[in-house]
Each structure stands twice: as structure tokens, then as C-alpha cells.
């Protein structure tokens, strides 16, 4: 019964990460007035985020039972490629459901000057009000307390990292820095 619960939570975490990616793309399109028809989901290319955040990385953070990261889909528009890679503790763990953790990297990679500008604006005029500056990562970085995410801008690419409990309010910058420190050399 416990394994069934753990498996169910892992599936929910992976689905939640995919939903976050879709919401991020839709928000971008709404801000840029790009019609929904101009975006497409491709399933033939591997997610670029999963080339940066690999299963061995996830196992360092989540333990040997880490699962996920194999979703090859990503979203593309004329201005941006958006991919995500999420991992969660696998069903072999004996942790209580309330203490399960996940790790996610969402990558917004510009394909045009407009895409680059959109990413830079997220670190300027569109940056969340209650965010906190973070130094040592990329060209600019901030911690979004509301969503429990570390946002990094490096070479006009926007990396959104989250690591820790499923509930965003329970994630900490200190935990998410572990993920950032692991991935920064590949960003």
C-alpha cells in the first residue's frame, strides 16, 4: 500500500512539473500577444533541460531511487524553446509521503531577439516584487519565495530551478542552491 502511495505521488509530481512548463509558455505567449497556433509541441527531440539535468545528477540529490526526467517533449515558438526535466524520489523509498522531494529544471532558450528580451524582462520590470537577489549564478539571479524557485539568467537563457518538498512554500533557497551548484557548469 505504501509503495502505491509513493508511486502515485511520483506521478503527480511529474505531472505538476509538466503543468508548470505549460503555464510558463502560455504566460509568455499572453505577454507577447503571440497566437496559440504559433506554438507547437514536438516529441521527436530530447528535452534540452534533460541534457543539463541528468538522472545521475538527480540521484545525487534525491537518492538512488530517483525517477523521471525522460519526457522528450518540449514547447517551441518563433522566439523560444521551452523544455523541462523533473525527477522525484522513486517508489523504493521508505519516506513518508509528506517528506517526498522533487527536483525540476525548466529552461527557456531564446531563438530570437524578442525571446532574449522576454527572458531579460523577467529579471527586470517583470520580476516578482517579493523576490530576493541571489549572487554567484549567471548574469542575474533571484529567489522567488512564492513559487519556491531559483531563477537564473545566463547568456539570455532563463533557468528556473526548484528542489525540495512538493509544496513550494516549504522549499528553501539553501536546498535549491544544491541543485544550482550541481548544474551551473552545464548552464
C-alpha positions as CSV (number, residue, x, y, z in Angstrom):
1,X,0.0,0.0,0.0
2,X,2.8,2.4,0.9
3,X,4.6,1.7,-2.4
4,X,1.3,2.5,-4.3
5,X,1.1,5.9,-2.5
6,X,4.7,6.7,-3.3
7,X,4.2,5.8,-6.9
8,X,1.1,7.9,-7.1
9,X,2.9,10.9,-5.5
10,X,5.8,10.5,-8.0
11,X,3.4,10.5,-10.9
12,X,1.6,13.6,-9.5
13,X,5.0,15.4,-9.1
14,X,6.0,14.7,-12.7
15,X,2.6,15.8,-14.0
16,X,2.8,19.0,-11.9
17,X,6.2,19.9,-13.4
18,X,4.7,19.4,-16.9
19,X,1.8,21.7,-16.0
20,X,4.3,24.4,-14.7
21,X,6.1,24.2,-18.1
22,X,2.8,24.7,-20.0
23,X,1.8,27.6,-17.8
24,X,5.1,29.3,-18.3
25,X,4.8,29.0,-22.1
26,X,1.2,30.3,-22.0
27,X,2.1,33.2,-19.8
28,X,4.9,34.1,-22.2
29,X,2.5,34.0,-25.2
30,X,-0.1,36.1,-23.4
31,X,2.5,38.8,-22.6
32,X,3.9,38.8,-26.2
33,X,0.4,38.5,-27.9
34,X,1.6,35.5,-29.9
35,X,-1.4,33.4,-31.1
36,X,-1.6,30.0,-29.5
37,X,-1.5,28.4,-33.0
38,X,2.2,29.6,-33.4
39,X,3.4,27.2,-30.7
40,X,3.9,23.6,-31.2
41,X,4.8,20.6,-29.0
42,X,7.5,18.5,-30.5
43,X,8.0,14.9,-29.3
44,X,10.9,13.9,-31.5
45,X,13.7,16.0,-30.0
46,X,15.0,15.2,-26.5
47,X,14.4,17.9,-23.9
48,X,17.4,20.2,-23.7
49,X,16.7,20.6,-19.9
50,X,17.3,16.8,-19.5
51,X,20.7,17.2,-21.2
52,X,21.7,19.7,-18.5
53,X,19.9,17.9,-15.6
54,X,20.6,14.2,-15.9
55,X,19.5,11.2,-13.9
56,X,22.9,10.8,-12.2
57,X,22.5,14.4,-11.0
58,X,19.0,13.6,-9.7
59,X,20.4,10.6,-7.8
60,X,22.9,12.8,-6.1
61,X,20.1,15.0,-4.7
62,X,17.2,12.5,-4.3
63,X,18.9,9.2,-3.7
64,X,19.3,6.1,-5.8
65,X,15.5,5.7,-6.2
66,X,15.2,8.9,-8.2
67,X,12.8,8.6,-11.2
68,X,11.7,10.7,-14.1
69,X,13.5,13.0,-16.5
70,X,12.7,11.0,-19.6
71,X,9.9,13.3,-21.1
72,X,11.2,14.1,-24.6
73,X,8.6,16.8,-25.2
74,X,9.3,20.5,-25.3
75,X,7.4,23.5,-26.5
76,X,8.6,25.8,-29.2
77,X,7.5,29.2,-30.6
78,X,9.2,31.5,-33.1
79,X,11.0,33.2,-30.2
80,X,11.6,30.5,-27.5
81,X,12.2,26.8,-26.9
82,X,10.9,25.7,-23.5
83,X,11.9,22.4,-22.0
84,X,11.6,20.9,-18.6
85,X,13.2,18.0,-16.7
86,X,11.8,16.7,-13.4
87,X,12.7,14.0,-11.1
88,X,11.2,12.7,-7.9
89,X,12.0,10.1,-5.3
90,X,11.1,6.7,-6.6
91,X,8.7,4.2,-5.2
92,X,11.5,2.3,-3.5
93,X,12.0,4.9,-0.8
94,X,10.5,4.4,2.7
95,X,10.0,8.1,3.3
96,X,6.6,9.4,4.3
97,X,4.5,11.0,1.6
98,X,4.7,14.4,3.3
99,X,8.5,14.3,3.1
100,X,8.9,13.3,-0.5
101,X,11.1,15.7,-2.6
102,X,11.4,16.5,-6.2
103,X,13.8,18.5,-8.4
104,X,13.0,20.3,-11.6
105,X,14.8,22.4,-14.2
106,X,12.8,24.5,-16.7
107,X,14.8,26.1,-19.5
108,X,13.6,29.0,-21.6
109,X,16.1,29.2,-24.5
110,X,15.7,32.2,-26.9
111,X,15.6,31.8,-30.6
112,X,15.3,35.4,-31.5
113,X,16.0,38.9,-30.2
114,X,12.4,39.0,-28.9
115,X,12.9,35.8,-27.0
116,X,16.1,37.2,-25.4
117,X,14.3,40.4,-24.5
118,X,11.5,38.5,-22.9
119,X,13.8,36.5,-20.7
120,X,15.8,39.6,-19.7
121,X,12.5,41.4,-18.8
122,X,11.8,38.6,-16.2
123,X,14.9,39.8,-14.4
124,X,13.9,43.5,-14.7
125,X,10.4,45.0,-14.9
126,X,8.6,41.7,-14.7
127,X,10.5,40.3,-11.8
128,X,8.3,39.3,-8.8
129,X,8.1,42.0,-6.1
130,X,8.9,39.8,-3.2
131,X,11.9,38.1,-4.8
132,X,15.3,38.1,-3.3
133,X,18.6,38.8,-5.1
134,X,21.0,35.8,-5.3
135,X,24.6,36.2,-6.3
136,X,27.0,33.7,-7.8
137,X,24.9,32.4,-10.6
138,X,24.8,33.6,-14.2
139,X,24.3,37.2,-15.2
140,X,21.5,37.7,-12.8
141,X,19.6,35.5,-10.3
142,X,16.8,35.8,-7.8
143,X,14.8,33.5,-5.4
144,X,11.0,33.6,-6.0
145,X,9.7,32.9,-2.5
146,X,6.1,32.5,-3.7
147,X,6.9,29.6,-6.1
148,X,10.0,28.3,-4.3
149,X,12.2,28.7,-7.3
150,X,15.7,29.9,-8.1
151,X,15.6,31.9,-11.4
152,X,18.9,32.3,-13.2
153,X,19.6,34.4,-16.3
154,X,22.8,33.3,-18.1
155,X,23.6,34.3,-21.7
156,X,19.9,35.3,-22.2
157,X,18.8,31.8,-21.2
158,X,16.4,31.6,-18.3
159,X,16.8,28.7,-16.0
160,X,14.1,28.0,-13.4
161,X,15.2,25.5,-10.7
162,X,13.2,24.0,-7.8
163,X,14.3,21.4,-5.3
164,X,12.7,20.2,-2.1
165,X,9.2,19.4,-0.9
166,X,6.3,19.2,-3.2
167,X,4.7,22.3,-1.6
168,X,6.5,25.4,-3.0
169,X,6.2,27.3,0.3
170,X,8.2,24.6,2.0
171,X,11.2,24.9,-0.4
172,X,14.2,26.9,0.6
173,X,16.9,28.7,-1.3
174,X,19.5,26.7,0.6
175,X,18.1,23.5,-0.7
176,X,17.7,24.8,-4.3
177,X,21.3,26.0,-4.3
178,X,22.4,22.4,-4.1
179,X,20.7,21.8,-7.5
180,X,22.1,25.0,-8.9
181,X,25.6,24.2,-7.8
182,X,25.4,20.8,-9.4
183,X,24.1,22.2,-12.8
184,X,25.9,25.5,-13.1
185,X,28.9,24.2,-15.1
186,X,26.5,22.9,-17.8
187,X,24.3,26.0,-18.0
